[in-house]
Amino acid sequence: MNDNHLKMCTECGIQYPESYQGNLCLICNDERQSVPQSGQSWTTHEKLLEKHSIKIKKLNNNLYELVVNPRFSIGQRALLVLSKNGNILWDCIPLLDESAIAFINSKGGLKAIAFSHPHYYSNMKMWADTFNSKIYIHENDKEWVVNGGDFVEYWTGHQLNLWDQLKLHNIGGHFEGSSVIEIPWMSENGTLLIGDTMYLSPSMNHFATMRSYPNRIPLPLNEIKRIEKRFEEINYDTIYGFYSYQNVEKNAREIVEKSFSRYQ
């Protein structure tokens, strides 16, 4: 693997190219995230490998969760979707170790990586280089790509049809390019992987839709209503979100509709 020495933000896990001369992480310095009060700090993938590894958990026959263990940065997870004509990694984690490479290759490798939003970009170039896989990012978030490499393809509009009925939907809200992936065949009425395009409460009974979740910045009502209509256009009954606990199976649509009904 290359790029082990490149500096990586310890707060969000974004890896920067050698050409970057800034002192602050661009992602964390945005109002949707934050630079820690203790100040900006950096590490490298090489250092991260010394004490961290990737933990893989099976969620169903075609879906695996990947997390950094012990927890690093914002604790995000990636989701590996196994599909007949090519596997896709939904979102990315800021680590790639040999055991994860072997596991993914044993399942047929990666055809592509797709993203919900910039907080997941991490070391995506390393992942794409390793698996020779495309990276799908909505053009509305192009400005946040700092180290994408030659594999990045920017898609446009509301929807991108992939293979095996997989579809990317641009939702917006949290970021202008915030997106979800629809997997129609993974559950009875379809499954969505959403990152934190919406954020599930610890009670498992409410989805919040905000500009910033950690900084509690709301979206205007007209934007909430626009997003509500976008979800009305998609079929689903299951949602897998940002963190490991954010798995809602079978009744996700009812929870989403009830959540949006609170906005008047």
Beta strands, then each sheet from edge to edge (+ up, - down):
strand 1: 7-9
strand 2: 42-44
strand 3: 53-60
strand 4: 63-69
strand 5: 77-81
strand 6: 88-90
strand 7: 112-114
strand 8: 134-138
strand 9: 152-155
strand 10: 159-161
strand 11: 167-170
strand 12: 179-183
strand 13: 191-195
strand 14: 199-200
strand 15: 207-208
strand 16: 238-241
strand 17: 247-248
sheet 1: 1+ 2-
sheet 2: 3+ 4- 5+ 6- 7- 8- 9-
sheet 3: 10+ 11- 12+ 13- 16- 17+
sheet 4: 14+ 15-
end
